[in-house]
Amino acid sequence: MRTTRRTFLKYSGLAAAGLWLPPPPPDEAPRRVEQLGRAVRGLYIYARPSFQSEQLNFLPADTVFNIYGSAEAEDDAPNKVWWRVRRGFVHSAPVQLVRWQPQPVSRDVPDGGFLGEVSVPYAASRLGPGSAYKFGYRFYYGTTHWITRTAEDEGGQVWYGIYGDRTQAFNWVPGEHIHRLTADELSPLTPEVQDKRIAISLEQQRFQCFENGQLVLDTPCSTGVPLRRENGQLIYGTPIGEWQVIRKRASRHMAGDDLAADDFFDLPGVPWVSYIHWWGVAIHGTYWHNDFGRPRSHGCINLPNEMAKWVYRWTTPVVPFEREQLEAKGTAVVVDY
């Protein structure tokens, strides 16, 4: 089913918070799995949707678990969404919503490769095309990668080779863990509209898109954290001002430069990156938190993966399907308080 702009706008804010899931059923009622979740970091299961309730169990990072519904927090916290799990509740902020969707594989790789999207909770890569090789990165659900090689192991399993845009080395994943994106999936949205504008509010942590002055997307985002206070005003890591999309790429390995820094990060396959500032500030998808509506980044504008993909398709410049990136001036972006 094709999603219209009106439908996307209607559900965009709910999707960012995960509130499209039904409330949890009564304990005595049959339960249906609505979604899978991946623990981004270690987290506790609580007896009720409250950090003040009893801690029942602990889920290590990368645990994949069933979600049966959503519930509203009993605490007065900014993020009020909790997930109902098998024996209690987990807070939504450190949970990535994922699915298990194995894909058909192909040995056909065009010149320049093709863009793939991880379709399972995570693909545990190897340093060579087979399970006998050492493990490499874990590539998480919804991340995007350019596949430039394929190989078949002794058992006949097809592996896809991902050449790291930062590491300059190959990681190999089972082909069935990667969805091969099509030109139709990345076709431009409303290309006939010339007047497009993005407005980002730092204080409200809102991300809005306009066509001819009409709102077509309104959703929570996560911008740079406040760095300091000047003349009574918070200065955020995301620069205020009038900018525009200046470069786009469907995938980028983002990492910090100082391995010893407390806030070091190493994030391969960040999807749907639309740069708006010369020193690297970008709008992009996010798989390492689900806490939109609060400042969380080093300066970039974090969106859920599917919304970042929508923005990538909606904004200009338009990146040709076979290109990894394109640098050109495009859609206007205003960042303000």
C-alpha positions in Angstrom: 0.0 0.0 0.0 1.4 3.4 -0.9 1.4 6.0 1.9 0.0 9.4 0.9 1.5 12.6 2.3 -1.7 13.2 4.3 -1.5 9.7 5.9 2.2 10.2 6.6 1.6 13.5 8.3 -1.2 12.0 10.3 0.8 9.2 11.7 4.3 10.8 11.7 4.3 12.0 15.3 2.8 8.8 16.6 5.3 6.7 14.7 8.3 8.5 16.1 7.1 7.7 19.6 5.9 4.2 18.8 2.3 5.0 19.8 0.7 3.2 16.9 0.9 0.0 18.9 -2.2 -1.0 20.8 -2.3 -0.8 24.6 -1.3 -4.0 26.4 -4.1 -6.5 26.9 -5.3 -7.6 30.3 -3.1 -10.2 32.0 -5.7 -12.8 31.5 -6.3 -12.1 27.8 -4.4 -13.8 24.9 -1.5 -11.8 23.8 -0.3 -11.1 20.2 3.2 -10.1 19.3 2.9 -6.6 17.8 6.6 -5.9 17.2 10.1 -7.0 18.0 12.4 -4.8 20.0 16.2 -4.7 20.3 17.9 -3.5 23.5 20.3 -0.7 22.3 22.0 -1.0 25.6 21.4 -3.0 28.8 18.0 -2.2 30.3 15.7 -3.3 33.1 12.3 -4.8 32.9 10.0 -3.1 35.4 6.8 -4.3 37.1 4.9 -1.2 35.9 5.6 1.5 33.4 7.5 3.5 36.0 11.2 3.7 37.0 10.0 3.7 40.6 8.5 0.2 40.3 10.3 -3.1 41.0 13.0 -4.2 38.7 12.1 -7.7 37.6 14.9 -8.6 35.2 17.8 -7.3 33.1 18.2 -7.5 29.3 21.7 -7.2 28.0 22.5 -5.0 25.0 21.3 -6.4 21.6 18.7 -8.7 23.2 15.8 -9.1 20.8 12.4 -9.5 22.5 8.7 -9.5 21.8 6.6 -6.4 22.3 2.9 -6.9 23.1 1.7 -3.3 23.2 2.4 0.2 24.5 1.6 1.9 27.8 1.8 5.5 29.1 4.4 6.2 31.8 3.2 6.6 35.4 6.2 9.0 36.0 6.3 12.6 35.0 9.1 12.1 32.4 9.6 13.6 29.0 9.4 10.3 27.2 6.2 8.7 28.4 6.2 5.6 26.1 6.8 2.2 27.6 6.6 -1.2 25.9 4.7 -4.2 27.4 7.0 -7.3 27.3 6.6 -10.8 28.5 7.0 -10.2 32.2 6.6 -6.5 32.6 7.5 -3.2 31.0 10.6 -1.6 29.4 11.1 2.1 28.7 11.1 2.9 25.0 14.1 5.2 24.8 16.8 2.5 24.6 14.8 0.1 22.4 15.0 0.0 18.6 11.9 -1.3 17.0 12.9 -4.1 14.5 11.6 -6.9 12.4 12.8 -10.2 11.1 12.4 -10.2 7.3 14.8 -12.5 5.4 15.3 -11.5 1.8 15.9 -13.3 -1.5 19.6 -13.2 -2.5 21.3 -12.4 -5.8 24.8 -12.9 -7.1 24.2 -10.0 -9.6 26.1 -6.9 -8.6 26.0 -3.9 -11.0 29.1 -1.7 -11.6 29.4 0.4 -8.6 27.4 -1.9 -6.4 23.9 -1.6 -5.0 22.3 -0.1 -1.9 21.1 -2.5 0.7 19.2 -2.1 3.9 19.5 -4.5 6.9 16.2 -6.3 7.3 16.8 -8.3 10.5 17.5 -7.1 14.1 21.2 -7.2 13.3 23.5 -8.8 10.8 26.7 -10.1 12.5 29.3 -9.5 9.8 32.4 -11.5 9.2 35.8 -10.4 7.9 35.5 -12.9 5.0 32.6 -14.6 3.1 31.8 -17.4 5.5 31.1 -18.4 9.1 34.7 -19.6 9.6 36.0 -16.0 9.5 36.3 -13.7 12.5 33.4 -11.4 13.4 33.4 -7.8 12.2 30.8 -5.1 12.9 27.2 -5.7 13.8 25.0 -4.0 11.2 21.7 -3.0 12.7 18.2 -3.1 11.4 17.4 -0.2 9.0 21.1 0.7 8.4 22.1 1.1 4.8 25.2 -0.1 3.0 26.7 -0.3 -0.5 27.1 -3.9 -1.5 30.0 -4.2 -4.0 30.8 -7.9 -4.0 29.1 -11.3 -3.6 30.6 -14.7 -2.8 29.4 -18.1 -2.0 30.8 -20.2 0.8 31.5 -24.0 0.8 27.9 -24.6 1.9 26.4 -22.6 -0.9 25.4 -19.6 1.2 25.6 -16.3 -0.6 27.5 -13.5 1.3 27.4 -9.8 0.4 30.6 -7.7 0.7 30.3 -4.3 2.2 33.2 -2.0 1.6 33.4 0.5 4.5 33.4 4.1 3.5 35.4 4.9 6.6 37.3 1.7 7.4 38.3 1.0 3.8 37.9 -2.7 4.5 35.3 -5.3 3.7 32.7 -6.8 6.1 30.6 -9.7 4.8 27.0 -10.5 5.8 24.6 -13.3 4.8 22.8 -12.1 1.7 19.3 -12.9 3.2 19.9 -10.3 5.8 20.0 -7.4 3.3 17.0 -5.9 1.4 18.1 -4.7 -2.0 16.5 -1.3 -2.5 14.8 -0.4 -5.8 14.7 2.8 -7.8 10.9 3.0 -7.0 11.6 3.0 -3.2 14.0 6.0 -3.6 12.0 7.9 -6.2 11.6 11.7 -5.4 8.5 12.8 -3.5 6.5 15.6 -4.9 9.3 16.7 -7.3 6.9 19.1 -9.0 6.8 21.3 -5.9 9.4 24.0 -6.0 8.7 25.7 -2.7 9.9 23.3 0.0 11.2 24.3 3.4 12.3 22.6 6.7 11.9 24.2 10.1 13.6 22.8 13.2 12.8 24.1 16.7 15.6 23.5 19.2 13.5 24.3 22.3 10.5 22.2 21.1 12.6 19.5 19.4 10.2 19.6 16.5 11.0 18.9 12.8 8.6 20.3 10.3 8.4 20.3 6.5 6.4 22.7 4.4 5.3 22.8 0.7 4.1 26.1 -0.6 3.7 27.2 3.1 1.5 24.2 4.0 2.7 21.8 6.7 3.3 18.3 5.3 5.3 16.7 8.1 5.5 17.4 11.9 7.4 15.1 14.1 9.7 15.0 17.2 13.4 15.0 16.5 16.6 15.0 18.6 19.1 17.8 18.0 22.5 18.6 19.5 22.6 18.8 23.3 22.8 22.2 25.0 26.5 23.1 25.4 26.4 26.2 27.5 24.3 29.3 28.5 25.0 32.8 27.2 23.0 35.8 28.3 20.4 33.5 29.8 20.0 31.5 26.6 21.0 27.9 26.0 23.5 27.4 23.1 22.8 24.0 21.5 25.2 21.8 19.5 23.1 22.3 16.4 23.8 25.7 14.9 20.9 28.1 14.5 20.5 30.0 11.3 19.2 29.7 7.7 20.9 26.8 5.9 20.1 24.5 3.1 20.7 20.9 2.1 24.1 20.9 0.5 25.0 17.2 0.2 23.2 13.9 0.4 24.3 10.3 0.8 22.2 7.2 1.5 24.8 5.7 3.9 27.6 7.0 6.0 29.9 5.4 8.7 29.9 8.1 11.4 32.5 7.9 14.1 34.3 10.2 16.6 38.0 11.0 16.2 39.1 10.5 19.8 38.9 6.8 20.9 39.5 7.8 24.5 36.7 10.4 24.7 33.7 9.6 27.0 31.3 10.4 24.1 33.2 8.4 21.4 30.8 6.9 18.9 31.3 4.4 16.0 28.1 4.1 13.9 28.4 2.2 10.6 25.6 2.5 8.0 23.9 5.7 9.3 21.0 5.9 6.8 19.6 8.7 4.7 22.0 11.5 5.4 21.2 15.1 4.3 24.0 17.5 5.2 23.0 21.1 6.0 26.3 22.6 7.3 29.8 22.6 6.1 31.2 21.1 9.3 29.1 18.0 9.0 25.7 18.7 10.6 23.1 16.6 8.9 19.6 15.2 9.1 19.8 11.4 9.3 18.2 8.2 10.5 18.9 6.9 14.0 19.2 3.3 15.3 21.0 3.9 18.6 18.1 5.5 20.5 14.3 5.9 20.3 14.1 9.0 22.5 13.0 11.6 20.0 11.7 14.9 21.4 14.9 15.4 23.5 18.4 16.7 22.6 20.6 13.7 22.1 23.1 14.3 19.4 26.6 15.9 18.8 24.9 18.4 16.6 23.1 16.5 13.9 19.3 16.2 13.7 18.2 12.6 14.6 15.0 11.2 13.1 13.6 7.7 13.0 15.0 5.8 10.0 11.8 5.8 8.0 11.2 9.5 8.5 14.8 10.3 7.5 14.3 8.3 4.4 11.1 10.3 3.6 13.1 13.5 4.1 15.9 12.2 1.9 13.4 11.5 -0.9 11.5 14.7 -0.4 14.4 17.2 -0.3 16.6 18.4 -3.1 19.1 17.8 -4.5 17.9 14.5 -5.9 20.5 11.8 -5.7 20.4 9.5 -8.8 19.6 6.0 -7.8 23.0 4.6 -8.8 25.0 7.3 -7.1 26.4 7.0 -3.6 26.2 10.7 -2.9 25.7 14.1 -4.5 26.8 17.6 -3.5 24.6 20.5 -4.6 22.5 23.3 -3.1 18.9 22.3 -2.4 16.0 22.6 0.1 16.0 25.5 2.6 16.4 24.6 6.3 15.8 27.0 9.1 17.1 26.1 12.6 15.8 28.4 15.4 14.8 28.3 19.1 
